[in-house]
């Protein structure tokens, strides 16, 4: 493609007051209104003072900016261009939204958590973002370090990643038919241990999942996590909530001893659909063997705290074999074990557990969107920003799901490019606003479907 030469000259001026660059915010924010996001914020958020006023409008403004691609406070200025004020109310200046976030305290963070939880339930009733949750729900938890710079960031520190940052703990829900949505989040100090507060987080997370399910739901809820969350507090919290667990076990003496009891005839060969990269050797592995054995987790604790389940073990040949005259079991193979209380068969349990990696895609999606920055020096403001980023993620997921296409499983950037960042010219007829969108837009049918679901059946590109 090259610049057209049909005209002798090209000029540009920023003077059109009826253009908007993000017409996809119309169905997105209509859906937010329909599901009561602003009203919930007005009801449950009690920030004091001038900057705490109109909490509902400010929350929806921040979410709108994030859905449109804002990843810092200054980027919220994209809500104040062209004809945006003709389409939306509450297009606050970035400085006002920044002051609003800085007014948050820990108590207000918990209030915003409550808003996010209640709103998500309403959203799931309107858009098919949790289809199948009554039959089988997969819940994943993981934490990620968001790198920050400067010593003025409250709570920043050096965590397990070796970089200075803050620790974001996330919980997601997916089913056999629906893509992940975020059902819980916590921002913690950068130096926080992964399992710190995870027991309470899991209890809150599974309570949110229960609210998304029907009253008569009897299907399994399975909590998956890596070895950082192999702790009694996490497994016990899941058990009290009626959920099963599938958590990678650390290779402590008890786990190694149990693996040693597995007979040679107990192993079943499996092949991966796609080869996976072995992190320790840097090689690609396409086959392995799995076996299971009964196991009591946390056996060193008092009897009442011990938890019965199974140890499912995957082994692959040790490629860096040691030159030993009498090699031991752990010299000839490398083992990966996870503790589970589910009733899945061995091969299915292993395949299901490996799918826990889906949460890494959510982490990457957030960091490529609103979580590209934690914009404030105040910890509480950044904690609020994280919750709002999760709300924006779920809203984008819902808009994609309303198209009735594969966009329901697309990443936020794809939804933003195809459905949100659509330019439009505004015209008026009596009291009716009409959006004139680009002819031959490749995703016109997708956009129209989302618009119809969120705003009602449209006229010719009207709102």
WOZI-V740748 format. One record per backbone hydrogen bond with DSSP energy under -0.5 kcal/mol. CO is the residue of the C=O (numbers start at 1). NH is the residue of the N-H. E is the energy in kcal/mol with one decimal. If there is no record, write none. Layout:
co->[CO & CO]
nh->[NH & NH]
e->[E & E]
//
This chain:
co->[13 & 15 & 16 & 18 & 19 & 20 & 22 & 23 & 24 & 25 & 26 & 27 & 28 & 29 & 30 & 31 & 32 & 33 & 36 & 37 & 38 & 39 & 40 & 41 & 44 & 49 & 50 & 54 & 55 & 56 & 57 & 58 & 59 & 60 & 61 & 62 & 63 & 64 & 65 & 66 & 73 & 74 & 75 & 76 & 77 & 81 & 83 & 83 & 84 & 84 & 90 & 93 & 93 & 94 & 95 & 96 & 97 & 98 & 99 & 100 & 101 & 105 & 106 & 107 & 108 & 109 & 110 & 111 & 112 & 113 & 114 & 115 & 116 & 117 & 118 & 119 & 120 & 121 & 122 & 123 & 123 & 127 & 130 & 131 & 132 & 132 & 134 & 135 & 137 & 137 & 138 & 139 & 140 & 142 & 144 & 144 & 145 & 146 & 150 & 152 & 153 & 155 & 157 & 157 & 159 & 163 & 164 & 165 & 166 & 166 & 167 & 167 & 168 & 168 & 169 & 170 & 171 & 171 & 172 & 173 & 174 & 178 & 181 & 181 & 184 & 186 & 186 & 188 & 189 & 193 & 195 & 197 & 198 & 199 & 200 & 201 & 202 & 203 & 204 & 205 & 206 & 207 & 208 & 209 & 209 & 210 & 214 & 220 & 221 & 221 & 222 & 222 & 223 & 224 & 225 & 226 & 227 & 229 & 231 & 232 & 233 & 234 & 235 & 236 & 237 & 238 & 239 & 244 & 245 & 245 & 246 & 247 & 250 & 252 & 253 & 254 & 255 & 256 & 258 & 259 & 263 & 264 & 268 & 270 & 276 & 277 & 278 & 283 & 285 & 286 & 288 & 289 & 290 & 291 & 293 & 295 & 295 & 296 & 297 & 298 & 302 & 302 & 303 & 307 & 309 & 310 & 310 & 311 & 311 & 312 & 313 & 314 & 315 & 316 & 317 & 319 & 322 & 324 & 328 & 328 & 329 & 332 & 334 & 336 & 337 & 338 & 339 & 340 & 345 & 346 & 347 & 348 & 349 & 350 & 351 & 353 & 354 & 355 & 356 & 357 & 357 & 358 & 358 & 359 & 360 & 361 & 362 & 363 & 364 & 366 & 366 & 369 & 370 & 373 & 377 & 378 & 379 & 380 & 381 & 382 & 383 & 384 & 385 & 386 & 387 & 388 & 389 & 390 & 391 & 392 & 393 & 394 & 395 & 396 & 397 & 398 & 399 & 400 & 400 & 401 & 405 & 406 & 407 & 411 & 412 & 413 & 414 & 415 & 415 & 416 & 420 & 420 & 421 & 422 & 423 & 424 & 425 & 427 & 429 & 432 & 433 & 434 & 434 & 435 & 436 & 438 & 441 & 443 & 444 & 445 & 446 & 447 & 448 & 449 & 450 & 451 & 452 & 459 & 459 & 461]
nh->[15 & 17 & 19 & 426 & 83 & 424 & 25 & 26 & 28 & 29 & 30 & 31 & 32 & 33 & 34 & 35 & 37 & 36 & 40 & 41 & 42 & 43 & 44 & 45 & 46 & 52 & 53 & 58 & 59 & 60 & 61 & 62 & 63 & 64 & 65 & 66 & 67 & 68 & 70 & 69 & 76 & 77 & 78 & 79 & 80 & 84 & 86 & 87 & 87 & 88 & 92 & 96 & 97 & 98 & 99 & 100 & 101 & 102 & 103 & 103 & 104 & 109 & 110 & 111 & 112 & 113 & 114 & 115 & 116 & 117 & 118 & 119 & 120 & 121 & 122 & 123 & 124 & 125 & 126 & 126 & 127 & 129 & 133 & 177 & 135 & 136 & 219 & 220 & 139 & 222 & 174 & 224 & 172 & 170 & 146 & 168 & 147 & 166 & 153 & 154 & 156 & 190 & 159 & 165 & 162 & 159 & 148 & 157 & 146 & 168 & 169 & 188 & 144 & 170 & 186 & 142 & 183 & 184 & 140 & 181 & 138 & 175 & 173 & 183 & 171 & 169 & 188 & 167 & 192 & 196 & 198 & 201 & 202 & 203 & 204 & 205 & 206 & 207 & 208 & 209 & 210 & 211 & 212 & 212 & 213 & 213 & 217 & 137 & 223 & 244 & 139 & 224 & 246 & 141 & 248 & 229 & 230 & 231 & 235 & 236 & 237 & 238 & 239 & 240 & 241 & 243 & 242 & 223 & 341 & 342 & 225 & 339 & 252 & 256 & 257 & 258 & 259 & 260 & 261 & 262 & 266 & 267 & 290 & 288 & 285 & 279 & 282 & 278 & 276 & 272 & 270 & 315 & 268 & 313 & 311 & 297 & 309 & 299 & 307 & 301 & 305 & 306 & 306 & 297 & 295 & 312 & 340 & 293 & 313 & 338 & 291 & 336 & 289 & 334 & 319 & 321 & 324 & 327 & 331 & 332 & 333 & 318 & 316 & 314 & 249 & 312 & 247 & 310 & 349 & 350 & 351 & 352 & 353 & 354 & 355 & 356 & 357 & 358 & 359 & 360 & 361 & 361 & 362 & 363 & 364 & 365 & 366 & 367 & 368 & 369 & 371 & 372 & 373 & 375 & 154 & 382 & 383 & 384 & 385 & 386 & 387 & 388 & 389 & 390 & 391 & 392 & 393 & 394 & 395 & 396 & 397 & 398 & 399 & 400 & 401 & 402 & 403 & 403 & 405 & 404 & 408 & 409 & 410 & 415 & 416 & 417 & 418 & 419 & 420 & 421 & 24 & 422 & 423 & 23 & 438 & 20 & 436 & 434 & 432 & 429 & 463 & 427 & 436 & 437 & 425 & 441 & 444 & 447 & 448 & 449 & 450 & 451 & 452 & 453 & 454 & 455 & 456 & 461 & 462 & 435]
e->[-1.3 & -0.6 & -0.5 & -3.6 & -2.2 & -2.4 & -1.9 & -1.8 & -1.7 & -3.0 & -1.9 & -2.2 & -1.7 & -2.3 & -2.7 & -2.0 & -2.5 & -1.6 & -2.4 & -2.0 & -2.4 & -1.9 & -2.6 & -2.3 & -0.5 & -0.7 & -1.3 & -2.0 & -2.7 & -2.3 & -2.0 & -2.2 & -2.3 & -2.7 & -2.4 & -2.1 & -2.7 & -1.9 & -3.2 & -1.2 & -1.9 & -1.8 & -2.1 & -1.7 & -2.1 & -2.5 & -1.3 & -0.9 & -0.8 & -2.6 & -1.9 & -0.7 & -1.9 & -2.5 & -2.0 & -2.0 & -2.0 & -2.0 & -0.7 & -0.8 & -1.6 & -1.8 & -1.8 & -1.7 & -2.5 & -2.2 & -1.9 & -2.0 & -2.6 & -2.4 & -2.5 & -2.7 & -2.2 & -1.5 & -1.6 & -2.7 & -2.5 & -1.1 & -0.8 & -0.9 & -2.8 & -2.4 & -1.9 & -0.5 & -0.8 & -2.2 & -1.6 & -0.9 & -0.6 & -2.9 & -2.4 & -3.1 & -2.6 & -2.9 & -0.6 & -2.9 & -0.7 & -1.9 & -0.8 & -0.8 & -1.7 & -2.7 & -0.7 & -2.6 & -1.6 & -1.1 & -2.2 & -2.0 & -2.8 & -0.6 & -0.6 & -3.8 & -2.2 & -0.5 & -2.2 & -1.8 & -2.3 & -1.2 & -2.0 & -2.1 & -2.8 & -1.6 & -2.7 & -0.6 & -2.4 & -3.3 & -0.5 & -2.2 & -1.8 & -1.8 & -2.1 & -2.0 & -2.8 & -1.9 & -2.4 & -2.8 & -2.8 & -1.5 & -1.9 & -1.9 & -2.3 & -1.7 & -1.0 & -0.6 & -0.7 & -1.0 & -1.7 & -2.8 & -0.5 & -3.0 & -3.0 & -0.5 & -2.4 & -1.8 & -1.9 & -2.0 & -1.7 & -1.8 & -2.2 & -2.9 & -1.6 & -2.1 & -2.2 & -2.4 & -1.3 & -2.7 & -1.5 & -3.1 & -1.8 & -0.6 & -1.6 & -3.1 & -2.5 & -2.4 & -2.6 & -1.9 & -2.3 & -1.9 & -1.3 & -1.6 & -1.6 & -0.9 & -2.6 & -2.2 & -3.3 & -0.7 & -2.6 & -3.7 & -2.6 & -2.1 & -2.8 & -2.9 & -2.8 & -3.3 & -3.1 & -0.7 & -2.2 & -0.6 & -1.9 & -1.7 & -2.2 & -0.6 & -1.1 & -2.8 & -2.4 & -0.7 & -2.5 & -1.5 & -0.5 & -2.2 & -2.1 & -2.6 & -1.9 & -2.8 & -0.6 & -1.0 & -1.8 & -0.6 & -1.5 & -1.1 & -1.3 & -2.6 & -2.0 & -2.8 & -2.3 & -2.5 & -2.6 & -2.7 & -3.2 & -2.1 & -2.3 & -2.8 & -2.2 & -2.1 & -1.0 & -1.9 & -1.4 & -2.0 & -1.9 & -1.4 & -0.6 & -0.8 & -1.0 & -2.3 & -2.4 & -2.3 & -2.6 & -2.2 & -1.2 & -1.5 & -2.2 & -1.6 & -0.8 & -0.6 & -2.6 & -1.8 & -2.3 & -2.2 & -2.2 & -2.1 & -1.8 & -2.5 & -2.3 & -1.9 & -2.1 & -2.5 & -2.2 & -2.3 & -2.4 & -2.5 & -2.3 & -2.3 & -2.4 & -2.3 & -2.2 & -2.1 & -0.5 & -1.0 & -0.6 & -1.5 & -1.7 & -2.2 & -1.1 & -2.0 & -2.8 & -2.2 & -2.3 & -2.7 & -1.3 & -3.4 & -2.1 & -2.3 & -0.6 & -3.1 & -0.7 & -2.5 & -2.8 & -3.0 & -2.5 & -2.7 & -2.0 & -2.3 & -0.6 & -0.8 & -2.1 & -1.1 & -1.8 & -2.5 & -2.8 & -2.0 & -2.2 & -2.6 & -2.6 & -2.0 & -2.2 & -3.1 & -1.5 & -1.7 & -0.6 & -1.7]
//
